[in-house]
Amino acid sequence: MKKSRPQPVRAKPARLPHRKPAKVDELAELRGRLAEATETLRAIRGGEVDTVVVASKQGPQVFTLEGAEHAYRVLIESMNEGALTLTSDAVILYANQCFAQMVRRPLAQVIGISFRHFLFADDRARLKPLLKQSAASGAKLSVLLKISDDSQMPVQLSLRPMAREKSESTIFGLVVTDMTEARRSEEQLRALAHRVVQVQEAERSSVALDLHDHITQPLIAVLFSSQALANKLSQHDGPAKREAVKLRTLLGRTADEVERIARNLRPSILDQLGLFAMLRVTCNEFATRTGLAVKLEGAPLVVRLPADAELALYRIAQEALKNIEKHAHAKHVTVSLRPAGAYVQLVINDDGIGFDEKHHAARRSDQGILGLAGMRERAAYVGATLTVKSGRRAGTEIEVRIPHPTGTTTAAQSAA
């Protein structure tokens, strides 16, 4: 009987407990915390949570979400305007669905980023000082909102600081109002007003032509006849000759006045010789009629402005002089037309009593004058800007700046 040889026994290696890498554990923990935070935010937004406990160095802190606050959140979410809360650095802490729809982004991509991301470069520069200004009392700003599809939306920003207890940083409440329809209505109204002005100027031209053809010329004919009658009368016809001379003088004044009215309705000098020549005639007439000292400064432009621009500036100067005559009680008036780089600058200045613009606006309808609003509209029609500097007993300065179509302006060397 053969003895079996004992087989060697191989020792199995000891099995060590399997451990995941530390980074994998950390990543799983972070994912869990993110999921928990996401669910908490969803529950808070949905009004499912009444109380939130937040751990801090000082121990657990309890934040209660009362029913009134929930109703307030529901109201904010149902607004037709964008509603946000911002940090002092313009980071969005909260935004409602309306704002997300405005910028055409999911709400999750809006919260947590800077509000500057939705502004163009020029408006970004204006936002920072606005945040400082509104930290005290609030502020408003009109900007263009940058949309995700590279389009833009005109909006008005209304900023107000929000009271926060035990917090050093300022939180701002921001309401974003879509101004697209308002801008469209404003443009339509402006176009309608522009059309009214065009029709008005056409009617003035027609009336001026009728005055010249059907009133001025017959008056001149009668004037010559009265002159001939006065010449035929001898010195022996003393009373009759004196009456004939008076009649001739009266007819001459009437013809001059009708001609002046026709010229103001549609100044042919403006069409033929340009704005500076028309301003010279207007200033001379104004000085003769009022007795005020009027000084015209500047020189004719070598390259003339478009006809509608010259007419707009002339109408503004005409209205400004009319207001000076009626209300300013001035002693000296200065009118200047000068090139200013790529602009042409018209300035009408007086040393009268001045005015408060708000008070002036309230009374202008009773006095039947064009008013500053109408002057600004005329300037806006031709792409110009109008600014007013005035104060009680401080005189008034009206400045109009209009871009020159060539980009540069030059003036004649000889001053008028």
C-alpha positions, 0 to 999 in steps of 0.5 A, spaced: 500 500 500 502 506 497 503 511 502 500 518 499 505 523 499 502 529 503 501 535 498 504 542 500 499 547 502 499 554 499 497 559 504 492 564 501 494 571 502 490 575 507 485 579 504 485 587 506 479 591 507 477 595 500 478 602 501 475 608 496 480 613 495 479 619 499 477 624 493 472 619 491 469 619 498 469 627 498 466 627 491 460 623 493 459 627 500 459 634 496 454 631 491 450 629 496 450 636 500 449 639 493 443 635 492 440 636 499 441 644 498 438 643 491 432 640 494 432 645 500 432 651 495 426 647 491 422 646 497 423 653 500 421 656 493 415 652 493 413 654 500 413 647 502 418 649 508 416 653 514 423 653 518 430 652 516 436 651 521 443 653 519 449 651 522 454 656 524 460 657 528 455 660 533 451 654 533 444 652 529 440 658 527 433 658 526 430 662 520 422 662 520 419 663 513 412 665 515 406 665 511 406 672 510 413 672 507 410 666 502 405 670 500 410 676 498 414 671 494 408 669 490 406 676 489 413 677 487 413 671 482 407 673 479 409 680 477 410 682 470 416 686 472 423 683 473 425 683 481 432 681 484 436 682 490 443 684 489 449 685 493 453 691 493 457 688 488 451 687 483 451 679 484 444 676 484 442 673 490 435 672 488 431 673 481 424 672 479 421 668 473 419 674 469 427 677 469 429 670 467 424 670 461 427 677 460 434 675 459 431 668 456 435 664 460 433 658 465 433 661 472 438 657 475 443 660 470 441 667 473 442 667 480 449 667 483 452 671 477 453 678 477 448 683 474 453 686 470 453 680 465 446 682 463 449 690 461 453 693 455 459 696 457 457 703 457 451 701 462 456 697 466 460 703 468 454 707 470 451 701 474 457 702 480 456 709 481 448 708 481 449 702 487 453 707 491 448 713 490 442 708 491 445 706 498 442 712 501 435 713 497 434 709 491 435 711 484 433 710 477 437 708 470 435 707 463 439 702 460 439 696 455 438 689 457 443 684 454 439 678 452 442 671 451 440 671 443 445 677 442 439 682 442 437 687 447 431 690 451 430 697 453 429 697 461 428 702 467 432 700 473 429 702 480 434 700 485 432 701 493 437 699 499 433 693 503 434 693 510 438 688 513 439 687 521 446 685 523 449 685 517 455 690 514 453 689 507 448 693 503 443 688 499 439 692 494 432 691 491 432 691 484 426 692 479 427 691 472 421 694 467 421 693 460 420 699 456 420 696 449 412 698 448 413 705 452 419 706 447 415 704 441 409 709 443 414 715 444 417 714 437 410 714 434 408 720 438 415 723 436 414 721 429 407 724 429 409 731 432 415 731 427 409 730 422 405 736 425 411 740 425 412 739 417 405 740 415 406 747 420 412 749 416 409 747 409 402 751 411 407 757 413 410 757 407 404 757 403 401 763 407 408 767 406 407 766 399 400 768 399 402 775 403 407 776 398 403 775 392 396 778 394 398 783 400 405 786 400 404 787 392 398 791 392 400 795 398 406 797 395 402 799 389 397 803 393 403 806 397 406 809 390 399 811 388 399 815 395 406 818 394 404 820 387 398 824 390 402 827 395 407 830 390 401 832 386 398 836 392 401 843 392 403 847 399 397 851 398 393 844 399 396 844 406 391 839 410 390 835 404 397 834 403 399 833 410 394 827 410 396 824 404 403 824 407 401 821 413 397 816 408 403 814 405 407 813 411 402 809 414 402 804 408 409 804 408 409 801 415 404 796 413 407 794 407 414 793 412 410 789 417 406 784 412 413 783 409 416 782 416 411 777 418 411 773 411 419 773 412 418 770 419 413 765 416 418 762 411 425 766 411 427 766 404 434 769 407 435 762 410 434 758 404 438 763 400 444 765 404 444 761 410 443 761 418 448 766 420 445 771 415 438 770 417 440 770 425 443 777 423 437 780 420 433 777 426 437 780 431 437 787 428 429 786 427 429 784 435 434 790 437 430 795 433 423 793 435 425 792 443 430 797 444 435 792 447 442 791 446 443 785 441 450 782 440 451 777 434 457 773 435 461 767 430 461 767 423 458 764 417 459 756 416 463 754 410 459 748 410 452 749 411 447 744 415 442 741 412 436 745 410 431 742 416 437 743 421 438 750 419 430 751 420 430 748 426 435 752 429 432 758 427 426 757 430 429 755 436 433 762 436 426 765 434 422 763 440 428 764 445 428 771 443 420 772 443 421 769 450 426 774 452 422 780 449 416 777 453 418 775 460 426 776 461 426 784 462 433 783 460 438 789 458 443 785 454 442 779 449 447 775 446 446 770 440 452 766 437 453 761 432 460 757 432 463 751 430 465 746 436 469 740 433 464 735 430 458 740 432 455 746 431 453 750 437 448 755 437 447 759 444 442 765 446 444 768 452 440 774 456 441 778 463 434 778 465 430 775 471 431 768 469 426 763 471 425 756 475 424 751 469 418 747 473 414 754 474 415 756 467 413 749 465 406 750 469 405 757 466 407 756 459 400 753 456 397 760 459 401 764 455 401 761 449 408 760 448 412 754 445 416 753 451 422 749 453 419 742 451 417 744 444 424 747 443 427 740 445 423 737 441 425 741 435 432 740 437 431 732 437 428 732 430 434 734 427 439 730 432 441 736 436 441 737 444 438 743 448 440 745 454 438 750 459 442 754 464 437 759 468 436 761 475 432 767 479 435 773 477 441 770 474 439 770 467 438 765 462 442 761 457 440 756 451 445 752 448 443 747 442 449 742 439 448 739 433 452 734 429 455 736 423 454 731 417 461 732 415 464 730 422 468 737 422 466 744 422 469 750 419 468 758 419 469 763 415 475 767 417 471 774 417 467 775 423 460 778 422 
